[in-house]
């Protein structure tokens, strides 16, 4: 799996997941449960991961989303 986006913004994360779902691209959000460890301060960004074969399609689907 390869990372296509990294963010602390939970709204952006939700939007990115929606875009990937609409495009039919399977994805995984890494570090999603770190908030329990970090005390919900947003120190650890969540990473959106897709299969290597889907990286180009995912980047096209997320082209309107600013990085970070």
C-alpha positions as CSV (number, residue, x, y, z in Angstrom):
1,X,0.0,0.0,0.0
2,X,1.1,3.5,-0.7
3,X,0.3,6.8,0.9
4,X,-1.7,9.3,-1.2
5,X,-2.6,11.8,1.5
6,X,-1.6,12.8,5.1
7,X,-3.7,15.1,7.2
8,X,-4.7,16.2,10.7
9,X,-7.9,17.7,9.4
10,X,-10.7,15.2,10.1
11,X,-13.1,17.0,7.8
12,X,-10.6,16.8,4.9
13,X,-10.1,13.1,5.8
14,X,-13.8,12.4,5.6
15,X,-14.0,14.2,2.2
16,X,-11.1,12.3,0.8
17,X,-12.6,9.0,1.9
18,X,-15.9,10.0,0.2
19,X,-14.0,10.8,-3.0
20,X,-12.2,7.5,-3.0
21,X,-15.4,5.6,-2.3
22,X,-17.2,7.4,-5.2
23,X,-14.3,6.5,-7.5
24,X,-14.5,2.8,-6.3
25,X,-10.9,2.9,-4.9
26,X,-10.3,0.7,-1.9
27,X,-8.4,2.5,0.8
28,X,-7.2,2.3,4.4
29,X,-6.7,5.1,6.9
30,X,-3.5,4.4,8.9
31,X,-3.0,5.9,12.4
32,X,-6.7,6.5,12.7
33,X,-6.7,5.3,16.3
34,X,-3.7,7.2,17.5
35,X,-6.0,9.9,18.9
36,X,-6.7,7.5,21.8
37,X,-3.0,7.5,22.6
38,X,-2.2,11.1,21.9
39,X,-5.1,12.6,23.8
40,X,-6.9,14.0,20.8
41,X,-4.4,16.8,20.2
42,X,-3.9,16.1,16.5
43,X,-0.1,15.5,16.8
44,X,-0.2,12.4,14.5
45,X,-1.6,12.9,11.0
46,X,-3.8,10.2,9.5
47,X,-2.4,8.6,6.4
48,X,-4.7,7.5,3.5
49,X,-3.2,4.4,1.9
50,X,-4.2,2.7,-1.4
51,X,-3.0,-0.3,-3.3
52,X,0.0,0.4,-5.6
53,X,-2.1,-0.3,-8.6
54,X,-4.6,2.4,-7.6
55,X,-2.2,5.2,-6.8
56,X,-2.6,7.1,-10.1
57,X,-6.4,6.8,-10.1
58,X,-6.5,7.9,-6.4
59,X,-4.3,10.9,-7.2
60,X,-6.6,11.9,-10.0
61,X,-9.6,11.5,-7.8
62,X,-8.0,13.7,-5.1
63,X,-6.5,16.3,-7.5
64,X,-8.9,19.0,-6.2
65,X,-7.9,18.4,-2.6
66,X,-5.0,20.4,-1.4
67,X,-2.3,18.4,0.3
68,X,-1.7,18.4,4.0
